[in-house]
């Protein structure tokens, strides 16, 4: 009698873990060894495994890090929760989640200042059937627009990067071969060993080899083919900075050129202002009340710190004397407050500045302000800022890029723009390796390495390799099953 209510709570939480495909996890597993998808689903289990009724749940992109097979289980669990008389609001880009919803609200038409309007709202099945002339999302859902258009696969430059005998975590002596000069997708269910193989083994070894990094890769036997690579770039979703002073302009190096420009103006020379005057890290030109942050931090002790706009400079970061220097009627603070799109037009006569801005535009960040604090950027935006930084550099044609789920938080139209950028890199002879679940990106890959067949102890092996057409022939691959469904839906 005493244990019955406790057992009920335990079983409800365990059932949710089972329903989202986490049956392979041990309950004493260390949290730091969990993949991103596993961690998110455990957090979801904490919240909705209680099976409360009459609640409003708001989920922000729950499909992040989930394989399509896991996503189907998640959708089924959310529907069960809805059937208990709960309301569930999901902010989402995933096609299957959107199509499974009862009601759809689409915002747009674009991002940033070009958005903020409701483009379509109503029962999902009606909107999918009837469409909306204004909704970009419905254009993609109804296949009027496509993320990926069929084209010939690249076969690479004739060389490959080979990793042998990887045994870290759940890997079972994996031998990996990546054709150089291709867009290669690493796929598999959550917990199948993708991160262990790529991020924890191969990338860490390459970082140690090329940059004398102190990180220790997971166990493996050998790596061959390094003579065909001269540069390694890992683009992850870690923040580009942890203070309001870090922003896209400083991270990409764009701000250096802007400060140089303002220091060369006649007004600056007349006043004796050097480049340092226009830095918010130097005392001479910045607002001393907020030390160039534009914000003041209020410590809340046991609660997260609160940032409020500086009441001296009103968020402009600089003192009045520095703001008196104008270029085309704009102070340096006004420039930092411009979106990438606005700045690209404003600096039309400055090729060095425009090159940096163009790379940000190409990765779909035209709506972001160039001085936007790094602390307010999402993981997906931070990753694209990093990608833009690399794009603005001169390519060697022998670089290998590693990206971990770059489509996180991206709309179909943004994914299309991202693929265009990645394909340009590969067309120059570079290699791009993506750990990804997005079926549009997987279809666009030249080469796929699929891990599995399951997660945890049921995974850790390569179950299929080849082009998307090759992968679809494998019966043991869960990715192949959903790839076939996607192509059949596309064909119909």
C-alpha positions as CSV (number, residue, x, y, z in Angstrom):
1,X,0.0,0.0,0.0
2,X,2.8,2.4,0.9
3,X,4.9,1.6,-2.2
4,X,2.0,1.7,-4.7
5,X,1.9,5.5,-5.4
6,X,5.7,5.6,-5.5
7,X,5.9,2.7,-7.9
8,X,3.3,4.4,-10.1
9,X,5.4,7.5,-10.4
10,X,8.6,5.5,-11.1
11,X,6.8,3.4,-13.8
12,X,5.3,6.5,-15.5
13,X,8.7,8.1,-15.8
14,X,10.3,4.8,-17.0
15,X,7.5,4.4,-19.5
16,X,8.2,7.8,-21.0
17,X,12.0,6.9,-21.3
18,X,11.0,3.7,-23.1
19,X,8.6,5.5,-25.4
20,X,11.3,7.9,-26.7
21,X,13.8,5.2,-27.3
22,X,16.0,5.3,-24.2
23,X,15.6,1.7,-23.2
24,X,19.3,1.1,-23.6
25,X,20.4,3.6,-20.9
26,X,21.4,2.4,-17.4
27,X,19.9,4.5,-14.6
28,X,23.3,5.2,-13.1
29,X,24.8,6.5,-16.3
30,X,26.9,9.7,-15.8
31,X,25.1,12.8,-17.2
32,X,28.3,14.1,-18.9
33,X,28.5,10.9,-21.1
34,X,25.0,11.4,-22.6
35,X,24.5,12.8,-26.1
36,X,22.5,16.0,-26.7
37,X,19.5,14.1,-27.8
38,X,19.6,11.8,-24.8
39,X,19.9,14.7,-22.3
40,X,17.0,16.5,-23.8
41,X,14.6,13.5,-23.7
42,X,15.5,12.9,-20.1
43,X,14.7,16.5,-19.3
44,X,11.4,16.0,-21.1
45,X,10.7,12.9,-19.1
46,X,11.1,14.9,-15.9
47,X,8.5,17.4,-17.0
48,X,5.9,15.3,-18.8
49,X,6.5,11.9,-17.4
50,X,4.3,12.8,-14.5
51,X,1.2,12.7,-16.8
52,X,-0.5,15.6,-15.2
53,X,-3.9,16.7,-16.6
54,X,-5.1,20.3,-17.4
55,X,-1.7,21.7,-17.9
56,X,-0.1,23.9,-20.6
57,X,3.2,22.6,-21.8
58,X,5.5,24.8,-24.0
59,X,8.3,22.9,-25.7
60,X,11.1,24.7,-27.7
61,X,12.2,22.5,-30.5
62,X,12.0,19.1,-28.8
63,X,13.1,17.3,-32.0
64,X,16.7,18.7,-31.7
65,X,19.2,15.9,-31.7
66,X,16.5,13.2,-32.4
67,X,16.7,10.6,-35.2
68,X,13.4,10.4,-37.1
69,X,12.6,7.0,-35.4
70,X,13.0,8.7,-32.0
71,X,11.0,11.7,-33.2
72,X,8.0,9.5,-34.1
73,X,8.0,8.1,-30.6
74,X,8.3,11.6,-29.1
75,X,5.3,12.7,-31.2
76,X,3.3,9.7,-30.0
77,X,4.1,10.5,-26.4
78,X,3.1,14.2,-26.8
79,X,-0.2,13.1,-28.4
80,X,-0.9,10.8,-25.4
81,X,-0.2,13.8,-23.1
82,X,-2.6,15.9,-25.2
83,X,-5.3,13.2,-24.8
84,X,-5.1,13.6,-21.0
85,X,-6.7,17.0,-21.5
86,X,-3.4,19.0,-21.7
87,X,-2.5,21.8,-24.1
88,X,0.9,21.5,-25.8
89,X,2.5,24.4,-27.6
90,X,5.6,23.4,-29.7
91,X,8.0,25.8,-31.3
92,X,9.3,23.7,-34.1
93,X,10.9,23.4,-37.6
94,X,10.7,19.7,-38.0
95,X,8.4,18.7,-40.9
96,X,6.9,15.6,-39.2
97,X,6.2,17.4,-35.9
98,X,4.4,20.2,-37.8
99,X,2.4,17.8,-39.9
100,X,1.4,15.9,-36.7
101,X,0.0,19.0,-35.0
102,X,-3.7,19.9,-34.7
103,X,-3.3,23.6,-35.1
104,X,-0.6,25.6,-36.9
105,X,0.5,29.3,-36.4
106,X,3.2,30.4,-38.9
107,X,5.1,33.6,-38.3
108,X,7.0,35.6,-41.0
109,X,7.3,36.5,-43.7
110,X,11.1,36.5,-42.9
111,X,13.3,36.9,-39.9
112,X,14.2,39.9,-37.7
113,X,12.6,43.2,-38.7
114,X,11.2,41.5,-41.8
115,X,9.1,39.2,-39.6
116,X,6.7,39.4,-36.7
117,X,3.5,38.9,-38.6
118,X,1.2,35.9,-38.5
119,X,1.3,34.5,-42.1
120,X,-1.1,31.6,-41.6
121,X,-3.1,30.1,-38.7
122,X,-5.7,27.4,-38.5
123,X,-6.2,23.6,-38.4
124,X,-3.0,22.1,-39.7
125,X,-4.7,19.6,-42.2
126,X,-6.7,22.5,-43.8
127,X,-3.6,24.7,-44.1
128,X,-1.6,21.8,-45.7
129,X,-4.4,21.2,-48.1
130,X,-5.3,24.8,-49.1
131,X,-1.9,26.5,-48.5
132,X,-1.3,30.2,-48.2
133,X,0.2,32.6,-50.7
134,X,2.1,34.4,-48.0
135,X,3.5,31.5,-46.0
136,X,7.0,30.3,-46.9
137,X,6.7,27.4,-44.4
138,X,3.6,26.0,-46.2
139,X,5.4,26.3,-49.6
140,X,8.0,23.8,-48.3
141,X,5.5,21.6,-46.5
142,X,3.4,21.4,-49.7
143,X,6.6,20.7,-51.8
144,X,6.1,23.8,-53.9
145,X,9.6,24.7,-52.8
146,X,12.4,22.2,-52.0
147,X,15.4,22.3,-49.7
148,X,17.3,20.0,-51.9
149,X,17.3,19.6,-55.7
150,X,18.6,16.4,-57.2
151,X,22.1,16.8,-58.8
152,X,25.1,14.5,-59.6
153,X,27.0,13.3,-56.5
154,X,30.6,14.2,-56.1
155,X,33.0,11.3,-55.9
156,X,35.8,13.2,-54.2
157,X,39.4,13.8,-55.0
158,X,40.4,10.1,-55.0
159,X,41.8,10.1,-51.5
160,X,40.2,9.4,-48.1
161,X,40.8,10.0,-44.4
162,X,40.8,6.6,-42.6
163,X,40.3,6.0,-38.9
164,X,40.9,2.5,-37.7
165,X,40.0,0.6,-34.5
166,X,37.9,3.2,-32.6
167,X,36.7,1.6,-29.3
168,X,35.6,4.6,-27.1
169,X,32.3,4.4,-25.2
170,X,30.1,2.0,-27.1
171,X,32.2,1.8,-30.4
172,X,33.1,-1.7,-31.3
173,X,36.4,-1.4,-33.2
174,X,34.9,0.9,-35.8
175,X,36.9,1.5,-39.1
176,X,35.8,4.8,-40.7
177,X,36.6,6.0,-44.2
178,X,35.7,9.6,-45.3
179,X,36.2,10.4,-49.0
180,X,38.0,13.7,-49.2
181,X,36.4,16.4,-51.4
182,X,32.8,15.3,-50.5
183,X,29.9,16.4,-48.3
184,X,29.8,13.4,-45.9
185,X,26.9,12.9,-43.4
186,X,27.3,10.8,-40.2
187,X,23.9,9.5,-39.3
188,X,22.3,7.1,-36.8
189,X,19.8,7.0,-33.9
190,X,20.6,8.9,-30.8
191,X,23.3,7.1,-28.7
192,X,24.5,5.1,-31.7
193,X,28.0,6.5,-31.3
194,X,28.1,9.4,-33.8
195,X,29.5,11.9,-31.3
196,X,31.9,9.3,-29.8
197,X,33.3,8.5,-33.3
198,X,33.5,12.0,-34.8
199,X,33.7,14.6,-32.0
200,X,35.4,12.6,-29.2
201,X,37.8,10.5,-31.3
202,X,38.6,11.8,-34.8
203,X,38.2,15.6,-34.2
204,X,40.1,15.5,-30.9
205,X,42.9,13.5,-32.5
206,X,43.1,16.0,-35.4
207,X,43.0,19.0,-33.0
208,X,45.9,17.4,-31.1
209,X,47.8,16.7,-34.3
210,X,47.4,20.1,-36.0
211,X,47.0,22.5,-33.0
212,X,48.9,20.7,-30.2
213,X,45.6,20.6,-28.2
214,X,45.7,19.1,-24.8
215,X,42.4,17.1,-25.3
216,X,42.7,13.4,-25.2
217,X,40.8,11.4,-27.9
218,X,38.9,8.2,-27.2
219,X,40.9,5.0,-27.9
220,X,41.7,4.1,-31.5
221,X,44.4,2.3,-33.5
222,X,45.5,4.6,-36.4
223,X,44.6,7.5,-38.7
224,X,45.7,7.6,-42.3
225,X,45.4,10.2,-45.1
226,X,46.5,13.3,-43.2
227,X,48.9,14.2,-46.0
228,X,45.9,15.3,-48.1
229,X,44.7,17.8,-45.4
230,X,46.4,21.0,-44.3
231,X,43.7,22.5,-42.1
232,X,41.0,21.3,-39.7
233,X,38.1,23.4,-38.6
234,X,35.5,22.3,-36.0
235,X,32.3,24.4,-36.0
236,X,30.2,23.6,-32.9
237,X,27.3,25.3,-31.1
238,X,29.3,26.6,-28.1
239,X,28.7,30.3,-27.5
240,X,30.9,32.8,-29.4
241,X,31.4,34.6,-26.1
242,X,30.0,34.8,-22.6
243,X,29.7,38.5,-22.1
244,X,27.6,41.3,-23.8
245,X,30.9,42.6,-25.3
246,X,31.2,39.6,-27.6
247,X,29.1,39.9,-30.7
248,X,29.1,38.8,-34.4
249,X,31.2,41.9,-35.4
250,X,34.0,41.2,-32.9
251,X,34.0,37.4,-33.5
252,X,34.2,37.6,-37.3
253,X,36.9,40.3,-37.2
254,X,34.5,42.8,-38.9
255,X,34.8,45.2,-36.0
256,X,38.5,45.6,-36.6
257,X,37.9,47.1,-40.0
258,X,35.0,49.3,-38.8
259,X,37.2,50.8,-36.0
260,X,40.0,51.3,-38.6
261,X,37.5,53.2,-40.8
262,X,36.3,55.5,-38.0
263,X,39.9,56.2,-36.9
264,X,40.7,57.4,-40.4
265,X,37.9,59.9,-40.5
266,X,39.0,63.6,-40.6
267,X,37.1,64.3,-37.4
268,X,39.0,61.6,-35.6
269,X,42.4,62.8,-36.9
270,X,41.6,66.4,-35.8
271,X,40.7,65.2,-32.3
272,X,43.7,62.8,-32.1
273,X,41.6,59.7,-31.8
274,X,43.3,56.4,-32.6
275,X,41.8,53.0,-33.3
276,X,41.6,52.2,-29.6
277,X,39.2,55.1,-29.0
278,X,36.5,53.1,-30.8
279,X,37.0,49.9,-28.8
280,X,34.6,49.3,-25.9
281,X,37.4,47.5,-24.1
282,X,39.5,50.7,-23.8
283,X,38.8,53.4,-21.2
284,X,39.3,56.5,-23.4
285,X,36.3,56.0,-25.6
286,X,33.8,53.7,-23.8
287,X,31.1,54.6,-21.4
288,X,32.7,54.1,-18.0
289,X,29.4,53.6,-16.2
290,X,28.8,50.2,-17.9
291,X,32.5,49.7,-19.0
292,X,31.4,49.4,-22.6
293,X,28.8,46.7,-22.1
294,X,25.8,48.9,-22.8
295,X,24.2,47.0,-20.0
296,X,24.5,46.9,-16.2
297,X,24.4,43.6,-14.4
298,X,22.3,43.3,-11.3
299,X,23.3,40.3,-9.2
300,X,20.3,38.4,-7.8
301,X,22.2,36.1,-5.5
302,X,20.2,32.9,-5.7
303,X,18.6,33.8,-9.0
304,X,20.1,34.3,-12.4
305,X,21.7,37.8,-12.9
306,X,19.6,40.4,-14.6
307,X,21.0,42.8,-17.2
308,X,19.4,46.3,-17.7
309,X,20.2,49.0,-20.2
310,X,22.9,51.4,-19.0
311,X,21.1,54.7,-17.9
312,X,24.2,56.8,-18.7
313,X,24.9,55.9,-22.4
314,X,21.4,54.3,-23.0
315,X,23.0,51.2,-24.3
316,X,25.3,52.9,-26.8
317,X,28.5,51.6,-25.1
318,X,30.5,54.8,-25.9
319,X,30.9,58.2,-24.3
320,X,29.5,61.3,-25.9
321,X,32.8,62.5,-27.4
322,X,33.3,59.2,-29.3
323,X,29.8,59.3,-30.6
324,X,30.4,62.7,-32.1
325,X,32.5,61.1,-34.8
326,X,30.2,60.2,-37.8
327,X,30.5,58.3,-41.0
328,X,27.7,59.0,-43.4
329,X,25.8,60.5,-40.5
330,X,26.1,57.4,-38.3
331,X,28.2,56.9,-35.1
332,X,30.0,53.7,-34.4
333,X,27.2,52.8,-32.0
334,X,24.6,53.3,-34.8
335,X,26.6,50.9,-37.0
336,X,26.7,48.2,-34.3
337,X,22.9,48.6,-34.0
338,X,22.5,47.8,-37.8
339,X,21.4,44.4,-39.0
340,X,23.9,42.5,-41.3
341,X,21.6,43.3,-44.2
342,X,21.5,47.1,-43.4
343,X,25.3,47.2,-42.9
344,X,25.9,45.4,-46.2
345,X,24.1,48.2,-48.0
346,X,25.6,51.0,-45.8
347,X,29.3,49.9,-46.4
348,X,28.9,49.5,-50.2
349,X,32.2,51.3,-50.8
350,X,34.2,49.1,-48.3
351,X,35.1,45.8,-49.9
352,X,36.9,44.4,-46.8
353,X,33.9,45.1,-44.6
354,X,31.4,43.8,-47.2
355,X,33.3,40.5,-47.6
356,X,32.8,39.7,-43.9
357,X,29.1,40.8,-44.1
358,X,28.5,38.8,-47.3
359,X,29.5,35.6,-45.5
360,X,27.1,36.3,-42.7
361,X,24.3,36.9,-45.3
362,X,25.1,33.7,-47.1
363,X,24.5,31.6,-43.9
364,X,21.1,33.3,-43.4
365,X,22.0,35.8,-40.7
366,X,20.9,38.9,-42.5
367,X,18.4,39.7,-39.7
368,X,21.0,39.6,-36.8
369,X,22.4,42.9,-35.6
370,X,26.2,43.0,-36.0
371,X,26.6,44.3,-32.4
372,X,24.1,41.9,-30.9
373,X,25.5,40.5,-27.6
374,X,26.7,36.9,-27.9
375,X,24.7,36.0,-24.8
376,X,21.5,36.5,-26.8
377,X,22.4,34.3,-29.8
378,X,21.0,30.8,-30.0
379,X,23.3,27.8,-30.5
380,X,22.3,27.6,-34.2
381,X,23.1,31.3,-34.7
382,X,26.4,31.0,-32.9
383,X,27.4,28.1,-35.1
384,X,26.5,30.0,-38.3
385,X,28.5,33.0,-37.1
386,X,31.5,30.6,-36.8
387,X,30.8,29.2,-40.2
388,X,30.6,32.7,-41.7
389,X,34.0,33.6,-40.1
390,X,35.6,30.6,-41.8
391,X,33.8,31.4,-45.1
392,X,35.3,34.9,-45.1
393,X,38.8,33.5,-45.0
394,X,40.7,32.4,-48.1
395,X,40.1,28.7,-48.7
396,X,43.1,26.4,-49.2
397,X,41.0,23.7,-51.0
398,X,42.5,21.1,-48.6
399,X,40.5,21.9,-45.5
400,X,38.2,19.5,-43.6
401,X,35.2,21.0,-41.8
402,X,33.3,19.3,-39.0
403,X,29.8,20.4,-38.1
404,X,27.6,19.0,-35.4
405,X,23.9,19.3,-36.3
406,X,24.2,22.6,-38.1
407,X,20.5,22.6,-39.0
408,X,19.5,23.1,-35.3
409,X,16.9,25.9,-35.1
410,X,16.8,26.4,-38.9
411,X,13.7,26.9,-41.1
412,X,13.6,24.9,-44.3
413,X,14.7,28.1,-46.2
414,X,17.7,28.5,-43.9
415,X,18.6,24.9,-44.4
416,X,18.6,25.4,-48.2
417,X,20.9,28.5,-47.8
418,X,23.2,26.5,-45.5
419,X,23.5,23.6,-48.0
420,X,24.4,26.2,-50.7
421,X,27.2,27.4,-48.6
422,X,28.5,23.9,-47.7
423,X,28.3,22.9,-51.3
424,X,30.4,25.9,-52.3
425,X,33.1,24.8,-49.8
426,X,33.1,21.2,-51.2
427,X,33.2,22.5,-54.8
428,X,36.5,24.2,-54.0
429,X,38.0,20.8,-53.1
430,X,37.4,21.0,-49.3
431,X,35.7,18.2,-47.2
432,X,32.7,18.8,-45.0
433,X,31.7,16.2,-42.4
434,X,28.3,16.7,-40.8
435,X,26.7,14.8,-37.9
436,X,23.0,15.2,-38.8
437,X,19.5,13.9,-38.5
438,X,17.8,16.3,-40.9
439,X,16.6,14.1,-43.9
440,X,16.9,17.0,-46.4
441,X,20.6,17.4,-45.5
442,X,21.2,13.6,-45.5
443,X,19.6,13.4,-49.0
444,X,21.9,16.1,-50.2
445,X,25.1,14.4,-49.0
446,X,27.6,12.8,-51.4
447,X,28.4,10.1,-48.9
448,X,26.7,8.7,-45.8
449,X,28.1,6.7,-42.9
450,X,25.2,5.3,-40.8
451,X,25.9,4.0,-37.3
452,X,23.7,1.7,-35.2
453,X,21.7,-0.4,-35.4
454,X,20.4,1.0,-32.1
455,X,21.6,3.2,-29.3
456,X,24.0,2.5,-26.4
457,X,25.1,-1.2,-26.2
458,X,22.9,-1.9,-29.2
459,X,24.9,0.5,-31.3
460,X,28.5,1.4,-31.9
461,X,28.8,-0.2,-35.3
462,X,28.7,1.1,-38.9
463,X,25.6,-0.5,-40.5
464,X,25.7,1.1,-43.9
465,X,28.0,3.3,-46.0
466,X,27.6,4.8,-49.5
467,X,25.5,7.3,-51.4
468,X,21.9,8.0,-50.4
469,X,20.8,5.5,-53.1
470,X,23.1,2.9,-51.6
471,X,22.0,3.5,-48.1
472,X,18.3,3.0,-49.0
473,X,19.0,-0.6,-50.0
474,X,20.0,-1.6,-46.4
475,X,17.2,-3.3,-44.5
476,X,19.0,-3.1,-41.1
477,X,19.4,0.7,-41.2
478,X,16.7,2.8,-39.5
479,X,18.0,5.8,-41.4
480,X,17.4,4.0,-44.7
481,X,13.8,3.3,-43.8
482,X,13.0,7.0,-43.2
483,X,15.1,8.0,-46.2
484,X,12.9,5.8,-48.4
485,X,9.8,7.3,-46.9
486,X,11.1,10.8,-47.5
487,X,11.9,10.1,-51.2
488,X,8.6,8.4,-51.8
489,X,6.8,11.4,-50.3
490,X,8.9,13.7,-52.4
491,X,8.2,11.7,-55.6
492,X,4.4,11.7,-55.0
